[in-house]
């Protein structure tokens, strides 16, 4: 008879433990019900992520249309030029002269009427010694 009583006590303790777990789960479900603001925030985040990806795809298409190798449009923007002026004020001197000579201008119509000047011999400077031939 003692064994039947012990079995009944064990069953009651397990049933009581299950009841405690069920009441705890009910309380947790009541306390942690999702707020509508939280779900709306999650939906807005999802929409913003989709809009961001769409904008990135549009930007890639735009760049592919206007970008060519060797062309860097950021090098001509105002903020880039101001940055170069701030870092090194002498950077413009590197671009002062072109690498290739300018094209030869066409001859003027008055070129045929110009006269050539006679060849003049240079005059020696008075302070310099002159060479004498023997």
Phi, psi and omega in degrees: 000331180292326180291324177295322179293319180294320178297317180296321179294320178295317179297320180293319179295319178293322178294319179295321177296319178297320178298318179297318179296317180295320179292323178295317179297321178297317179296318180296317180297322179290320183286327186256029175293133183295135177283145179297324179299324179292318179292322177295320178298317178298320178293321178295320177299320180295317178296318180297322178295319178295318178296322179297316179294321178295318179295322178295320178295319178297319180294322178297318178296317180297317180294319179298327181287322188256348184265134173234152179301136181087358180249116181238095186295339181292341181285350180249004180283157185297320183294328179289317179296317178298322178296319177295319178298323181289317184288309182214111184288347184267007185294334182290334182294335179293335183255013185292315181254140176288157180287331180255147179291153179292158180292152181291130180291153179292151181295141180281157180292339180277358183297328181286338182270347182287144178257151179274142179280147178292150181291129180252144177273140180292142178268138181288152178284139185293335182276344182273140176289145180261151178273139177249136178270145178251000000 
